[in-house]
Each structure stands twice: as C-alpha cells, then as structure tokens.
Amino acid sequence: MAVEIIPDWMVNLDDKDMSFIKNFIMASGSLKEVATQYGVTYPTVRLRLDKLIQKIQITEDAVNEPYIALIKRLAANEKVDFDAARILIAEYTKAQKIAGSQEGGTSYIHARGMRKIIEQYMDNASASVETTSGSVENAKLVASNRCQMGFVLADIAKYAYLGQNPFDRKLTSLRMMMVGQKSFVHVVARTDVGINSIGDLKGKRVGVGSSGSYTSMVAVPGILKAYDMSYDDIDEYFLNMKETTEALSNGTVDVGIYLAGIPAGGVTELAQAEKAKLISIGPKYMQKIIEDMPILYNRVIKGGTYKSNEEDVPVVAVRTCILTNDQVSEDTIYQIVKTMFTHQKDWMNIHPGTAEFTPERLANFGEYIMPLHAGAIKYLKEIGLK
C-alpha cells in the first residue's frame, strides 16, 4: 500500500539521511555494524546519528508558525546550526504575540503601541504584533495560544466564548484582559455617484471588508438586513481597509464600509481629497439594527471629524476588547495590564482612542462578555475595583 502522507519529520531528510536510517534499521540498531558498512569508526557513526536526531527533533518540537517553520527549514538544510536555531525559536516563542488587525487598522496601531510600552517599561519583556484579518481570526489565535493577546470586538468575543456563529465550538480558554475603544462603522460613498442613504446601495459596487472579517461577516449583513437587503442586492467586493481606500479613490467601487476608531486614516484621506462622504443610518433602521444586535451602540461621528461632513452622522459602534487565554500566567497579565494603565498617556500619544481603555470599563463590562483573567482581577483588586 502506497504511503500518501509523508510525516513532517521525514520532509526535511535527504536521500543520504534516509539511506542511513534504512541501514541502521537493517543492522537492528547496531552502530558498530553500520560503521563497518560505511567503512568508518564508531564515533563517526555516533556523531552522524546525533545530527540526524537533532534534525528530526527540531522539525517536531516547534509550533507551526511561518517564522519558526523558516528557522526549522534553515536548520534542516544546514544553513543555520541547530543550537542557533533553538535559540532563535526560544527567543521568538518567549515574546508575547499580539493579534492586531489589517495593517493600518485602528487595532493594529493600538497593538503596535502596546508592544512599544511593554518593551519600554517591563523588564526583560518582548512582544510582537501579528497582522490578521481581524476579530474572528484573533479570537481563534488567542484561544489556541498562537497569540497571547488579541484585539477582538465585544460581540465577536461573546460569540467566540459561547460558540455561536461564526464559531463552530466554544472557545472557553479565552479570558478578558482589557475593555476599550469604540470602533465605528463608517459607510463611505464617493461624492459623484448620487448615494445619500444606505437604501441607495442597491445595485452598487460596495467594498464590504476583507473576507472573514467582522465587517463582512457581521456588520454589513446586519445593516443591509435593517434595510430589507442582503448581499444579493449589492455587488460586493471583499477588500481590506487599504484596498477599500484605493478602490474608492480610483472609482473601482462606489461605496466602502470601514470598521475603525476615529479618525480612520483612509476616510480622512478620501475626505481631504473631497472624493467621498459619510452616509448616516436613519433612526428607524438604527432601531432595527440595535434590536438585532444589542451589543452595538447608537453613536454619532461628530460633524467636522472628516472634512466632507459638517453635520453629525448617526452610525453604529461596538467596543473593542483585548483578550488573552487561561494558559498565560496570572503574573504576566497582571504586569501587562498594570503597565498599560500606568503608562496610558504614552499609549494615547500613539492613538487618542486608547484613552477609552479604562479599569472601570474592564470591571463593569468585561464579565458581561466572558470571565476576566486572574491577572486582570488581581490588578482591579489592587486599585479597589473588585
């Protein structure tokens, strides 16, 4: 019977390695006999076996991540020695990995700020920021401990913990760490296509967010439903924030839908160029949306926030949480939460929206979504909020 699946440990072995393994097996594991076959000394064969064991172990040991996979390949191909490879992998896995969002998105900017503060103010601490499609992916990354922290919208966090759509099982390892800024749904239309309400989207080319993102999976269907529409009624384009801005700018789409903090860079850019404007959600439709998705907020984007809109624009918004998991130690999360709140002004200098991350919101809102992490609870007790 043919072997259709090659085990991972065999993938990086060359023909000489496989021949050595075959001879070793045929010799019933006798290194002396193998030494005789190869016409070399016993210590030479022992050294060859030790190197082969290292080659197999480094393939088996590490987590399946692109960076680690690269280091493993380099070691297996003798481009990096095994000791150096283990040091590189150990240092990488020691870093606290933060799942952000699409590059340039609000959560990505906040995550980079978080990394900077952790590395600047915590002793011997390091962190890295992962670019992701957003909340759904982040919840899965954190639950599996491939990332130790992640920015996740509040309703997605709750769906993840309870195992509700779009999740096929309960992610009960998740824990609440911080609760913060509101992300606003920006419906942005080109100024030259005659769109003045969301009802006008019918038949139009609409950038709905990247595939698998919160925007495309939750926000857009929820808004369209309130207007008795669905994806069948629009020509949808699955684009990330940067792509949406480019498509609106060059006329590839008529409308782009962003989920972002204020100000959103792409919207600012378009408004400055007088190419696009915000579209509001009407009062009766707002009521339908909030009834369907009660974790959303009825909010306004203040007039003047963007050059193209002088009046307040009613929109829906949702809070962003920072999640961790129950495998991360109490002391680690305690130290990170304490550091972030102690040096919050530094964080706000990177993006003003981080001012909305407060201990009070964590204490009052966090447990509505899921259990708080023990480290977060320790910090809240320390400041008298638990």
Buried (B, 14 or more C-beta within 10 A) or exposed (E): EEEEEEEEBEEBBEEEBEEBBEBBEEBEEEBEBBBEBEEEEEEEBEEBBEBBEBBBEBBEEBEEBEBBEEBBBBBBEEEBEBEEBBEBBEEBEEBBBBBBBBBBBBBBBBBBBBBBBBBEBBEEBBBBBBBBBBBBBBBBBBBEBBBBBBBBBBBBBBBBBEEEEBBEEBBBBBBBBBBBBBBBBBBBBBBEBEBEBBEBBEEBBBBBBBEBBBBBBBBBBBBBBBBEBEEEBBEBBBBBBBBBBBBBBEEBBBBBBBBBBBBBBBBBBBBEEEBBBBBBBBEEBBEBBBEEBEBBBBBBBEEEBBBBBEEBBBBBBBBBBBBBBBEBEBEBBBBBBBBBBEBBEBBBEBBEBBEBBBBEBBBEBBEEBBBBBBBBBBBBEEEEBB
